[in-house]
Amino acid sequence: MTRLKPLPWLRRVRSKSGGVLWTASGLVVSSVATLAANFYMVAQTPVSTYADIVVLTVTLFILGNIFRLGADRIFVGEVHAAEHKSGVVAATARGGSILAFALLSGLVASLLAWLPPVSTILNRALSAPLSTLETLLVSVWLLSDVTRLVASEGHRSRYKFALATISGMGVRAPLFLLLVLALQLGGLSLQRTTLLLAAALSSLAVSVIAFSTVGRLFPWWHGRPWQTARPLWRGHMAMVATTLAAGLIGGADVWIVGASMGGSSAARYAFAVTMVAGISILSAAIASGLSPYMAAGLNNQDLEPMRRMMVSQVRGASLLAVMAYVGLLVFAEPLATLLGGDAYKGVLPLVALLGAGQLICVLAGPSGGVITVARLYRLSAMITVSVALAALVLEAIAGFWGQSEVLIALASGAATGGYHVVNNIALSRRLSMTTHVFNRIGAQRP
């Protein structure tokens, strides 16, 4: 094997854009399929069933972040740092060990799903406790999501953007939609168990593909998860805290609505979250698509071309995000009531508040991604944990005391937007660069 040298920033622009385009394409396909699946469930299932599935989706997203322990977030930076310091053999070993740890952690997560406190967290916000079969399906779903997203970053670290898209977000949602339709055509009604079966099978299939292909790059079966986990995560506990806090920012509001109000409030809020989620994929595409190039540029102190590349991408994404936000303000509530009836009235203010936070996320650019790739883990943890704690307190007060989904949406939107603004301020102070849309591309920072 030959050493993969970092690529100069002013060359191979097409390849860098290709990474963003592949990632964006996968996220767009995933978002469209997710919207279609949600529209179909709203129209075909009772309010309680739809609310349970979305609440479970968000709860497993948070639990997945907990059990991944930041493995997906650190993968690109750690592999590139190991290669820059010690060569490709060290990088391969580092990647294989992280993958082995993710697989072991996913297995532990699937077992803990049967026991308190994980089972309590899962059942607390649902209309009825999970049955034995449903718990088994949730365990498979959780195991698959823990592992496939780490494998996706393994592909991305070696510029395999197509495989990263397949392993990550590009295939799972369309496969879930197809399985839901196939199960219904096969004579099964769209009960909660049927939808959980489709979710578990779709995630499992993608996870198997992801791990079988990433093994060609990083032989994870040679990894030593326990021996490498201790020194690796002892030095990355700040990143673990960041991951947990990020999960709370991204999903605690949905769980709180389900746990405090339930019923139509949970379904309405879940629908609003689903509608606005497509806005943030633009920022996620830039952060993920450029992450290996960021790592190469940071290792070589080649920051200015990297900044110009990101800002140009952010400007195009911001225009699309503004158009999407305006469209949601016009069509979200009519569409919700058309599909689900009067139970979904009142979606508009939720979409407006949650969407505003996602819009700011795109305008701010991938500053948090740069901080992570730069391995400034303590800085990232300090920002994310602070914002997450503030958001969690405000959302809990709004839900359990105020019984107001609008106030929860206000707190959640403010936390999402504020988090990315603070990241830009911190990045400016630490690396003398920012990623927001108002940058002047030609201006060189001192």
C-alpha positions, 0 to 999 in steps of 0.5 A: 500500500502507498501513503495517501498524501494530503491534497493541495487545496487549490487543486482537484476542486472538482473532487472536493465538490464531488464529495459535497455533491455525493453527500448532498445527494444522499441526504436529499434522497434520504430527506425526500424518502423520509418526508414521503414515509412520514406523509404516508404514515400520517395519512394511513395510521392513527395519530398515536402510532405515527407519534410513537414511531417518530418519538422512537426514531428520535430517542434511538438517535439520541441513544445511538449518539450515546453508544457511539461515544463520538466514534463517528465524529472523531474517525476522519480526524483521527485517521488523518492525524495518525497517517500524518504522524506515523504513516498508512499502517498506523492509520489503518490500525486506528480505523480498524480499532474504532470500527471494532469498538463501534461494533462491540458498543452496538452489541452492548446497546442492543442488550441494554435496550431490554433493561432499565434505564434504557427500556424506561427511556424508550417506553416513557414517551410512548402511547403503550409500552413496547412488546417483546417482539417490538423490543427485539426490533428496536434492539436490532435497529439500535445496533444497526444505527450505531455501527453503520454511521461509524462505518460510513465515516470510515469510507469518507476518511478514504474519500469513498464518498459514494460508499459513505453515502450508501452506508450513512443516510442515502439508502436507509430511508428509501429502503424503509419506505419500500419495506413499509409499502411492501409489507402493506401490499403483503397484507400486513396492516400498518401497526406499530410492530409492522413499522418497527419491522421495516425500520429494523430490517432497513437499518440492518441491511445497510449496516451489513453492507457498510461493515462488509465494504469498509473492512477492505479499507480497515480490517476491523476484525483485527482491531482490539476494541478494549485495548484501544478504547481506553487510551483513545477515549480517555483522551477524547472524553470531551468529544464523548460529552460533545456527542451526547450533548449534540444528541440532546440538542437535536432530539430531546425536544421531541421526547419531551413533547411525547413524555409531557403531552403525548397524543396529538401534540407529539404527532404535530410536533413530530411532523414539524420536525420532519418538515424542517429537517431537510433544511439542515441537510445542506450544512451537513452535506458541506461538513461531511463532504469536505471533512477529509479535505479539512483534515488534510488542510489543517494538518498542513496549515493550509487554512485560507483556501479551505475557508474560501472553499467552504464559504462558496459552498455555504453561499449556494446552500444558504440561498436554497435554505431560504427558499425552502424555509419560505416554502415551508411557511406557505405549505406546511400546515395545509399539507399537514391537515390535508394528510392527517386532519384537524389533529395536525392544526397548529403546525405552522408556528412550530415549523416557523420556530424550528425552521428558523433554527435550521436556517441559521445552521445553514447560514452559519456554515460548518464551523462545528465540523471544522472544530471537530476535524481540527481535534479541538475536542475540549472547545467543542465540548464546552460549547455543545454541553453548555448549549445543550444544558440550557436548551434541555432546562428550557424545553423541560420547563416549557413541556412539563410545567408550561405544557406548551409545544410552541415554547418547546419549539422556541427553545429548541430553535434558539438552541440550534441557531445559537449553537452554530453562531457560538461555534463561529465565534469560537472558531474565529478566536482559535483559528482566525477563520469563520465559515458563515455566509457573510464572509468575503471569499477573497479576504485573507485573515491575518 
